[in-house]
Amino acid sequence: MAGLMLGCHGINHGIEIHDDVVDYAEEKVGQFMRTSLAFDRYSFCEPEFVVGNCLDISPDVLGYDRIYCGAGCPNEHKSFLTNLLNINGILVVPLSDQLQAITRTGQTTFESKNILPVNFATLVVPVESKGLKSMPSRLPPTLQAICRGCIRKVISDK
């Protein structure tokens, strides 16, 4: 879903602590790309998955425009996730039994909005940091992906 919203010019990273979930996600993305009419009709940013803990990301990682966290975040780790945002970036995260949208408005300022009450399993907090193997590269889209996006646009405009 995120890949369709981002289009062909985005960066789509997924970080998951369980390797079997990453395998399943990669299988489903491949199936979507092979069989879905939406893949042929709309531009798509293919996700790149990493097995690891999102709380072990290096704080030096370049910022993100959007982050979705699919597990309840302990309050003491909220600032870690919000600091991964670019200015005007939005973090959607379950926090204190509320799904919140947190927007980074400046270098050290944030606005928070409760969306709805939720109950999520809590993020696994690392006992000791193992660090991610590496985050996927943030290279520009390949020429093939750009051409595919342009061809789709020409076809859809007709």
PyRosetta script that sets phi, psi and omega in degrees:
from pyrosetta import init, pose_from_sequence

init()
pose = pose_from_sequence("MAGLMLGCHGINHGIEIHDDVVDYAEEKVGQFMRTSLAFDRYSFCEPEFVVGNCLDISPDVLGYDRIYCGAGCPNEHKSFLTNLLNINGILVVPLSDQLQAITRTGQTTFESKNILPVNFATLVVPVESKGLKSMPSRLPPTLQAICRGCIRKVISDK")
pose.set_psi(1, -45.9)
pose.set_omega(1, -179.8)
pose.set_phi(2, -61.6)
pose.set_psi(2, -37.8)
pose.set_omega(2, -179.7)
pose.set_phi(3, -61.5)
pose.set_psi(3, -35.1)
pose.set_omega(3, 177.2)
pose.set_phi(4, -72.4)
pose.set_psi(4, -36.3)
pose.set_omega(4, 179.1)
pose.set_phi(5, -70.2)
pose.set_psi(5, -34.7)
pose.set_omega(5, -177.9)
pose.set_phi(6, -74.8)
pose.set_psi(6, -31.3)
pose.set_omega(6, -175.4)
pose.set_phi(7, 75.8)
pose.set_psi(7, -170.4)
pose.set_omega(7, -172.0)
pose.set_phi(8, -80.4)
pose.set_psi(8, -5.7)
pose.set_omega(8, -176.1)
pose.set_phi(9, -106.2)
pose.set_psi(9, 9.3)
pose.set_omega(9, -177.0)
pose.set_phi(10, -95.0)
pose.set_psi(10, -179.6)
pose.set_omega(10, 173.3)
pose.set_phi(11, -123.8)
pose.set_psi(11, 126.4)
pose.set_omega(11, -172.5)
pose.set_phi(12, -128.1)
pose.set_psi(12, 100.1)
pose.set_omega(12, 179.4)
pose.set_phi(13, -107.7)
pose.set_psi(13, 139.6)
pose.set_omega(13, 173.4)
pose.set_phi(14, -122.6)
pose.set_psi(14, 129.0)
pose.set_omega(14, 179.1)
pose.set_phi(15, -117.7)
pose.set_psi(15, 125.0)
pose.set_omega(15, -176.7)
pose.set_phi(16, -138.0)
pose.set_psi(16, 139.0)
pose.set_omega(16, -176.0)
pose.set_phi(17, -78.4)
pose.set_psi(17, -24.0)
pose.set_omega(17, -176.7)
pose.set_phi(18, -102.7)
pose.set_psi(18, 121.0)
pose.set_omega(18, -176.7)
pose.set_phi(19, -66.3)
pose.set_psi(19, -30.1)
pose.set_omega(19, 178.3)
pose.set_phi(20, -67.5)
pose.set_psi(20, -30.8)
pose.set_omega(20, 177.0)
pose.set_phi(21, -70.4)
pose.set_psi(21, -38.4)
pose.set_omega(21, 176.2)
pose.set_phi(22, -63.8)
pose.set_psi(22, -44.5)
pose.set_omega(22, 177.7)
pose.set_phi(23, -57.7)
pose.set_psi(23, -44.9)
pose.set_omega(23, 179.7)
pose.set_phi(24, -63.6)
pose.set_psi(24, -44.1)
pose.set_omega(24, -179.9)
pose.set_phi(25, -62.3)
pose.set_psi(25, -43.8)
pose.set_omega(25, 179.0)
pose.set_phi(26, -63.3)
pose.set_psi(26, -39.5)
pose.set_omega(26, 177.6)
pose.set_phi(27, -62.4)
pose.set_psi(27, -44.9)
pose.set_omega(27, -178.3)
pose.set_phi(28, -68.9)
pose.set_psi(28, -37.1)
pose.set_omega(28, 176.5)
pose.set_phi(29, -64.4)
pose.set_psi(29, -43.6)
pose.set_omega(29, 177.3)
pose.set_phi(30, -60.1)
pose.set_psi(30, -43.3)
pose.set_omega(30, 177.8)
pose.set_phi(31, -62.4)
pose.set_psi(31, -43.7)
pose.set_omega(31, 178.1)
pose.set_phi(32, -59.6)
pose.set_psi(32, -45.0)
pose.set_omega(32, -177.3)
pose.set_phi(33, -67.4)
pose.set_psi(33, -31.0)
pose.set_omega(33, 179.8)
pose.set_phi(34, -81.5)
pose.set_psi(34, -31.3)
pose.set_omega(34, -167.4)
pose.set_phi(35, -120.6)
pose.set_psi(35, -16.4)
pose.set_omega(35, -173.3)
pose.set_phi(36, -83.3)
pose.set_psi(36, 134.4)
pose.set_omega(36, 174.5)
pose.set_phi(37, -66.2)
pose.set_psi(37, -29.4)
pose.set_omega(37, 179.2)
pose.set_phi(38, -62.5)
pose.set_psi(38, -33.9)
pose.set_omega(38, -179.7)
pose.set_phi(39, -64.7)
pose.set_psi(39, -36.9)
pose.set_omega(39, 179.3)
pose.set_phi(40, -78.7)
pose.set_psi(40, -23.0)
pose.set_omega(40, -173.1)
pose.set_phi(41, -94.0)
pose.set_psi(41, -31.7)
pose.set_omega(41, -174.2)
pose.set_phi(42, -122.1)
pose.set_psi(42, 154.9)
pose.set_omega(42, 175.2)
pose.set_phi(43, -73.0)
pose.set_psi(43, 151.4)
pose.set_omega(43, -169.5)
pose.set_phi(44, -143.6)
pose.set_psi(44, 134.8)
pose.set_omega(44, 175.0)
pose.set_phi(45, -102.2)
pose.set_psi(45, 107.1)
pose.set_omega(45, -177.3)
pose.set_phi(46, -66.5)
pose.set_psi(46, 130.4)
pose.set_omega(46, 179.7)
pose.set_phi(47, -74.2)
pose.set_psi(47, 148.6)
pose.set_omega(47, 172.0)
pose.set_phi(48, -114.5)
pose.set_psi(48, 126.8)
pose.set_omega(48, -174.7)
pose.set_phi(49, -105.0)
pose.set_psi(49, 146.5)
pose.set_omega(49, 177.2)
pose.set_phi(50, -130.0)
pose.set_psi(50, 135.5)
pose.set_omega(50, 172.4)
pose.set_phi(51, -86.6)
pose.set_psi(51, 121.8)
pose.set_omega(51, 179.9)
pose.set_phi(52, 169.6)
pose.set_psi(52, -174.8)
pose.set_omega(52, -178.8)
pose.set_phi(53, -107.8)
pose.set_psi(53, 128.2)
pose.set_omega(53, -177.3)
pose.set_phi(54, -63.5)
pose.set_psi(54, -19.3)
pose.set_omega(54, 177.9)
pose.set_phi(55, -83.0)
pose.set_psi(55, -2.4)
pose.set_omega(55, 176.7)
pose.set_phi(56, -104.3)
pose.set_psi(56, 9.5)
pose.set_omega(56, 178.4)
pose.set_phi(57, -68.6)
pose.set_psi(57, 139.2)
pose.set_omega(57, 176.1)
pose.set_phi(58, -62.1)
pose.set_psi(58, 132.8)
pose.set_omega(58, 178.3)
pose.set_phi(59, -65.6)
pose.set_psi(59, -10.1)
pose.set_omega(59, 178.6)
pose.set_phi(60, -82.1)
pose.set_psi(60, -5.9)
pose.set_omega(60, -177.8)
pose.set_phi(61, -60.9)
pose.set_psi(61, 142.5)
pose.set_omega(61, 179.1)
pose.set_phi(62, -62.0)
pose.set_psi(62, 149.4)
pose.set_omega(62, -174.6)
pose.set_phi(63, -68.0)
pose.set_psi(63, 161.0)
pose.set_omega(63, 179.0)
pose.set_phi(64, -115.4)
pose.set_psi(64, 150.3)
pose.set_omega(64, 175.9)
pose.set_phi(65, -81.6)
pose.set_psi(65, -32.5)
pose.set_omega(65, 179.2)
pose.set_phi(66, -140.9)
pose.set_psi(66, 138.1)
pose.set_omega(66, 174.8)
pose.set_phi(67, -135.4)
pose.set_psi(67, 131.5)
pose.set_omega(67, 171.5)
pose.set_phi(68, -116.9)
pose.set_psi(68, 128.2)
pose.set_omega(68, 177.3)
pose.set_phi(69, -109.7)
pose.set_psi(69, 121.7)
pose.set_omega(69, -175.5)
pose.set_phi(70, -94.3)
pose.set_psi(70, 21.8)
pose.set_omega(70, 176.4)
pose.set_phi(71, -144.1)
pose.set_psi(71, 153.1)
pose.set_omega(71, 179.8)
pose.set_phi(72, -62.2)
pose.set_psi(72, 129.1)
pose.set_omega(72, -177.4)
pose.set_phi(73, -96.2)
pose.set_psi(73, 124.8)
pose.set_omega(73, 173.6)
pose.set_phi(74, -62.2)
pose.set_psi(74, 141.9)
pose.set_omega(74, -177.0)
pose.set_phi(75, -53.4)
pose.set_psi(75, -35.0)
pose.set_omega(75, -177.1)
pose.set_phi(76, -70.4)
pose.set_psi(76, -10.0)
pose.set_omega(76, 179.4)
pose.set_phi(77, -110.2)
pose.set_psi(77, 2.0)
pose.set_omega(77, -179.3)
pose.set_phi(78, -58.6)
pose.set_psi(78, -46.3)
pose.set_omega(78, -176.5)
pose.set_phi(79, -65.2)
pose.set_psi(79, -31.3)
pose.set_omega(79, 177.3)
pose.set_phi(80, -60.5)
pose.set_psi(80, -47.4)
pose.set_omega(80, -178.7)
pose.set_phi(81, -69.2)
pose.set_psi(81, -40.7)
pose.set_omega(81, -179.3)
pose.set_phi(82, -66.3)
pose.set_psi(82, -29.8)
pose.set_omega(82, 179.1)
pose.set_phi(83, -72.8)
pose.set_psi(83, -10.3)
pose.set_omega(83, 175.1)
pose.set_phi(84, -81.8)
pose.set_psi(84, -6.0)
pose.set_omega(84, -177.4)
pose.set_phi(85, -85.2)
pose.set_psi(85, 145.7)
pose.set_omega(85, 165.1)
pose.set_phi(86, -73.3)
pose.set_psi(86, 163.5)
pose.set_omega(86, 172.1)
pose.set_phi(87, -62.4)
pose.set_psi(87, 135.6)
pose.set_omega(87, -172.5)
pose.set_phi(88, 74.5)
pose.set_psi(88, 4.2)
pose.set_omega(88, 174.8)
pose.set_phi(89, -75.3)
pose.set_psi(89, 156.6)
pose.set_omega(89, -176.9)
pose.set_phi(90, -125.7)
pose.set_psi(90, 130.5)
pose.set_omega(90, 173.6)
pose.set_phi(91, -106.8)
pose.set_psi(91, 124.2)
pose.set_omega(91, 173.1)
pose.set_phi(92, -107.1)
pose.set_psi(92, 118.9)
pose.set_omega(92, -170.5)
pose.set_phi(93, -149.9)
pose.set_psi(93, 138.8)
pose.set_omega(93, 170.4)
pose.set_phi(94, -73.8)
pose.set_psi(94, 122.7)
pose.set_omega(94, -177.0)
pose.set_phi(95, -142.4)
pose.set_psi(95, 122.4)
pose.set_omega(95, -179.6)
pose.set_phi(96, 53.7)
pose.set_psi(96, 47.4)
pose.set_omega(96, 178.4)
pose.set_phi(97, 60.6)
pose.set_psi(97, 23.9)
pose.set_omega(97, 173.9)
pose.set_phi(98, -130.3)
pose.set_psi(98, 135.2)
pose.set_omega(98, 170.3)
pose.set_phi(99, -79.6)
pose.set_psi(99, 120.1)
pose.set_omega(99, -175.3)
pose.set_phi(100, -117.2)
pose.set_psi(100, 146.7)
pose.set_omega(100, 170.0)
pose.set_phi(101, -109.7)
pose.set_psi(101, 116.6)
pose.set_omega(101, -178.1)
pose.set_phi(102, -112.9)
pose.set_psi(102, 121.7)
pose.set_omega(102, -179.0)
pose.set_phi(103, -106.7)
pose.set_psi(103, 130.8)
pose.set_omega(103, 175.1)
pose.set_phi(104, -82.5)
pose.set_psi(104, 114.3)
pose.set_omega(104, -175.9)
pose.set_phi(105, -98.2)
pose.set_psi(105, -14.2)
pose.set_omega(105, 179.7)
pose.set_phi(106, -162.6)
pose.set_psi(106, -175.1)
pose.set_omega(106, -178.4)
pose.set_phi(107, -58.0)
pose.set_psi(107, -37.4)
pose.set_omega(107, -177.8)
pose.set_phi(108, -129.9)
pose.set_psi(108, 15.1)
pose.set_omega(108, -177.4)
pose.set_phi(109, -120.2)
pose.set_psi(109, 145.0)
pose.set_omega(109, -176.3)
pose.set_phi(110, -141.5)
pose.set_psi(110, 149.6)
pose.set_omega(110, 171.5)
pose.set_phi(111, -117.5)
pose.set_psi(111, 137.1)
pose.set_omega(111, -177.0)
pose.set_phi(112, -121.2)
pose.set_psi(112, 139.2)
pose.set_omega(112, 179.0)
pose.set_phi(113, -135.8)
pose.set_psi(113, 126.7)
pose.set_omega(113, 174.5)
pose.set_phi(114, -74.2)
pose.set_psi(114, 132.3)
pose.set_omega(114, -179.5)
pose.set_phi(115, -97.9)
pose.set_psi(115, -52.1)
pose.set_omega(115, 178.4)
pose.set_phi(116, -166.6)
pose.set_psi(116, 157.4)
pose.set_omega(116, 178.0)
pose.set_phi(117, -72.1)
pose.set_psi(117, 138.6)
pose.set_omega(117, -178.7)
pose.set_phi(118, -142.7)
pose.set_psi(118, 168.1)
pose.set_omega(118, 174.7)
pose.set_phi(119, -139.3)
pose.set_psi(119, 104.5)
pose.set_omega(119, -178.1)
pose.set_phi(120, -114.3)
pose.set_psi(120, 154.9)
pose.set_omega(120, 168.3)
pose.set_phi(121, -63.4)
pose.set_psi(121, 149.5)
pose.set_omega(121, -176.7)
pose.set_phi(122, -81.2)
pose.set_psi(122, 145.8)
pose.set_omega(122, 173.2)
pose.set_phi(123, -54.0)
pose.set_psi(123, 144.3)
pose.set_omega(123, 174.0)
pose.set_phi(124, -78.4)
pose.set_psi(124, 116.8)
pose.set_omega(124, -179.9)
pose.set_phi(125, -87.6)
pose.set_psi(125, 123.4)
pose.set_omega(125, -178.7)
pose.set_phi(126, -65.5)
pose.set_psi(126, 134.6)
pose.set_omega(126, 176.8)
pose.set_phi(127, -70.9)
pose.set_psi(127, -44.9)
pose.set_omega(127, 172.6)
pose.set_phi(128, -135.7)
pose.set_psi(128, 141.0)
pose.set_omega(128, -175.4)
pose.set_phi(129, -68.7)
pose.set_psi(129, 122.9)
pose.set_omega(129, 174.8)
pose.set_phi(130, -95.4)
pose.set_psi(130, -18.1)
pose.set_omega(130, -178.1)
pose.set_phi(131, 71.1)
pose.set_psi(131, 150.4)
pose.set_omega(131, 175.8)
pose.set_phi(132, -75.8)
pose.set_psi(132, 149.1)
pose.set_omega(132, 175.2)
pose.set_phi(133, -55.1)
pose.set_psi(133, -53.5)
pose.set_omega(133, 172.4)
pose.set_phi(134, -175.8)
pose.set_psi(134, 150.0)
pose.set_omega(134, 175.0)
pose.set_phi(135, -82.5)
pose.set_psi(135, 150.0)
pose.set_omega(135, 177.0)
pose.set_phi(136, -58.9)
pose.set_psi(136, 151.7)
pose.set_omega(136, -179.5)
pose.set_phi(137, -64.7)
pose.set_psi(137, 155.5)
pose.set_omega(137, 178.8)
pose.set_phi(138, -112.3)
pose.set_psi(138, 53.1)
pose.set_omega(138, 179.2)
pose.set_phi(139, -80.3)
pose.set_psi(139, 157.2)
pose.set_omega(139, 175.4)
pose.set_phi(140, -63.1)
pose.set_psi(140, 161.8)
pose.set_omega(140, 178.7)
pose.set_phi(141, -58.9)
pose.set_psi(141, 152.7)
pose.set_omega(141, 178.1)
pose.set_phi(142, -69.1)
pose.set_psi(142, 159.6)
pose.set_omega(142, 177.3)
pose.set_phi(143, -59.2)
pose.set_psi(143, -38.0)
pose.set_omega(143, 178.5)
pose.set_phi(144, -60.8)
pose.set_psi(144, -44.2)
pose.set_omega(144, -179.7)
pose.set_phi(145, -66.1)
pose.set_psi(145, -39.5)
pose.set_omega(145, 179.0)
pose.set_phi(146, -65.4)
pose.set_psi(146, -44.6)
pose.set_omega(146, 178.9)
pose.set_phi(147, -62.4)
pose.set_psi(147, -43.1)
pose.set_omega(147, 178.5)
pose.set_phi(148, -58.6)
pose.set_psi(148, -43.3)
pose.set_omega(148, 178.6)
pose.set_phi(149, -62.9)
pose.set_psi(149, -42.2)
pose.set_omega(149, 179.4)
pose.set_phi(150, -65.2)
pose.set_psi(150, -42.4)
pose.set_omega(150, 179.4)
pose.set_phi(151, -63.3)
pose.set_psi(151, -43.3)
pose.set_omega(151, 178.4)
pose.set_phi(152, -60.8)
pose.set_psi(152, -41.0)
pose.set_omega(152, -179.6)
pose.set_phi(153, -64.2)
pose.set_psi(153, -44.0)
pose.set_omega(153, 179.5)
pose.set_phi(154, -61.7)
pose.set_psi(154, -44.6)
pose.set_omega(154, -179.3)
pose.set_phi(155, -65.3)
pose.set_psi(155, -43.3)
pose.set_omega(155, -177.2)
pose.set_phi(156, -71.3)
pose.set_psi(156, -24.4)
pose.set_omega(156, 178.7)
pose.set_phi(157, -75.2)
pose.set_psi(157, -16.6)
pose.set_omega(157, -177.4)
pose.set_phi(158, -86.2)
pose.dump_pdb("model.pdb")
